[in-house]
């Protein structure tokens, strides 16, 4: 959906760093695979530099970076499978939901 331009995606340096770390350590991706993934993400996502620092995810402080990015980007939703973020359900006007829930709510486009 993001590649097709149907949804806008926002990313920050802190989130990119976390993605790179997880792909390398948890999923054992090779450095060239990680660089390719980063290039793809940078190609479809709007880069934001959050100015606001938040402390709203007490069980996983690193997840605050995701909320900061969403706030800076003016996002309507955070799409995630992260249990600590999902537990919040929303942050002010930003909904926090699973991918499946988002897809069920997405309007159907004639292609």
NORBELHU-V58493 format. One record per residue. RES is the residue in one letter. D_LAST is the distance of its C-alpha to the last C-alpha in Angstrom with 1 decimal. Layout:
BEGIN
RES|D_LAST  RES|D_LAST
END
This chain:
BEGIN
X|12.2  X|15.0  X|14.5  X|10.9  X|12.8  X|11.3  X|15.0  X|18.3  X|20.8  X|24.5  X|27.1  X|30.9  X|33.5  X|34.9  X|31.7  X|31.2  X|34.8  X|34.3  X|31.3  X|33.4  X|36.4  X|34.6  X|32.8  X|36.2  X|38.5  X|36.7  X|34.3  X|36.6  X|34.0  X|35.7  X|35.9  X|33.7  X|30.9  X|31.4  X|31.3  X|28.0  X|26.4  X|28.0  X|26.6  X|23.0  X|23.6  X|25.2  X|22.4  X|19.8  X|22.2  X|24.2  X|27.9  X|30.2  X|33.9  X|35.0  X|38.2  X|38.8  X|40.3  X|39.8  X|41.6  X|39.6  X|38.9  X|42.4  X|41.7  X|39.9  X|40.7  X|38.3  X|35.4  X|36.6  X|34.9  X|31.5  X|32.3  X|33.9  X|30.7  X|28.6  X|31.2  X|31.5  X|27.7  X|27.5  X|25.1  X|24.1  X|24.1  X|25.4  X|23.5  X|26.1  X|28.0  X|31.3  X|33.7  X|35.7  X|32.8  X|31.4  X|34.9  X|34.7  X|31.6  X|31.4  X|33.1  X|33.7  X|30.3  X|28.4  X|27.1  X|27.6  X|25.5  X|24.5  X|21.1  X|20.6  X|21.6  X|19.2  X|16.2  X|17.4  X|17.6  X|14.3  X|12.2  X|9.2  X|6.0  X|3.7  X|0.0
END
